């Protein structure tokens, strides 16, 4: 969305941000206010970072206190909502929903026990039924969305492109089963796939799996087929780049237009310094970089 159009749409509006961890909730808030809108942030206790959301009007609320969350958003006139930042899925034993939360859990139904994408899709549906419009963070953070092609000084060679192509096929299969968004491939060998632990934890174990007789591996990140992109776009940040370098990888390949970078300039600079390529491929096909 063009900035001038976004500014016109947001003027006088209050965008509600449902904030998990990491820096992205603050980046969305900053983008909205710079475009002339207002924000109110609901920070999920135990996940949202006070230093990140502190500069904007906010309230920390327990994840399962749905009644308080909804009433707070309505109280501040929020119609558009953005769900951003990682939240670990709590156990049902620890959830302790309030009365409204219990009713919402009943409406979510079997999706509560499904993979992340099924659950997030159900949450988006229920919030829509409550009168909110769910927006994707990428609608406000255009500058943080991965672009096509090499984003730094280094580019993948033919061997790396072959690993990227295999990685895409693997992640498409993972995504179809709603398992994960990433994998690491080295010389045609799949070293690791991402599951509940996330990308950064996956990279921590890749170093011990690296094959010394092959060129360094490639991290591939992409959206799942049919993924609910308003709630859970693939994301990398400086920690991901550092993890890839520490694991001895040769590069990172991410889906253009469907992956967020929490700090694009820092990611590119770190990749350049480490000798890694950082490249975007289009349409879920590593051949179209």
Secondary structure, 3 states (H helix, E strand, C coil): CCHHHHHHHHCCCEEEEEECCCCHHHHHHHHHHHCCCEEEEEEECCCCCHHHHCCCCEEEECCCCHHHHHHHHHHCCEEEEEEECCCCCCCHHHHCCCHHHHHHHHHHHHHHHCCHHHHHHHHHHHHHHCCCEEECHHHCCHHHECCCEECCCCCCCHHHHHHHHHHHHHHHHHHHCCCCCEEEEECCEEEEECCCCCHHHHHHHHHHHCCCCCCCCEEEECCCCCCCCCCCCEEECHHHHHHHHHCCCCEEEEECCCEEECCHHHHHHHHHHHCCEEEEECCCCCCCC
